[in-house]
């Protein structure tokens, strides 16, 4: 196992209940939530680590990058 740290872009959206949903576009299906911004980030870090761990165990490739266009709808503007 490598000590290399991977960095991923995450998309965070505020929910109607004022919590947050976070996705990692490079890791299909990697989604998490949190009641606060900080909690959502902590949860997606755990989800990302779990995704990568399982992919490695299954011998699947680890996605590195997916381009995500930034616009007013996903930039929080």
N, C-alpha and C positions, 0 to 999 in steps of 0.2 A: 504494500500500500504506500502511496506517495504522500509526502507532506505538502504537496502543492495545494494552494488555496485557490478555488475558483470563485469568480465574481459574476453575479448575475444581475441583470436589470429586473426590477420588480414593478408591477403596476398595482397601485393602491387606490381603491375607490371607497368613498364613504357610503355606508348603507343608510337606509331610511331610519334605522334605529340608532343612528349616530356612531355605530361601530364601523370597522373597516374590513374589507375583503382584499386579499393580496394574492396576486398570481405571478408566476414566473414563466413568461412566454417561451423561454428556451427549454423548459421542462414541462411538456404536455401533461396536464392533469395535476400539476403541483399548485395547490390552492390552500390558503389558510385564512383565518379570521382573527380579529381581536377587538376588544371593547375600546382600546385606545390605540393611537398610532404606534407607540412603543411596544405594546403587547402584540399587535399585529406583526410588527417586524420581528420580534422574538419568535413568534410562532412560525413565520415563513422561513426563518433560519433553520429551525428544527425540521420543518417539512422538507426543505431543500437537502439538508444533510441526510435525512431518511431516504429520500428519492435516490440520491447518488449511491448510498450504501447498498440499497436493494438492486439498483442497476448493475453495480459492480459484481454483486453476488451472483446475479443472473447472467453475467457475461455480456451485458448490453452496453452499447456505446454511451458515453456520457456527453450529452449535447453541450457545446461550448457557447454558441452565440446564435441568436435569432434577432434580426433587425426588427425594431418596433417603431413605426412612424409615430412621431409626437404631434398631437394636435390639441385643440382646446378641449376636446372630449376626454382625452386621457392624460393631459398635462396638469390638470387641476387649475387651469386658468379661468 
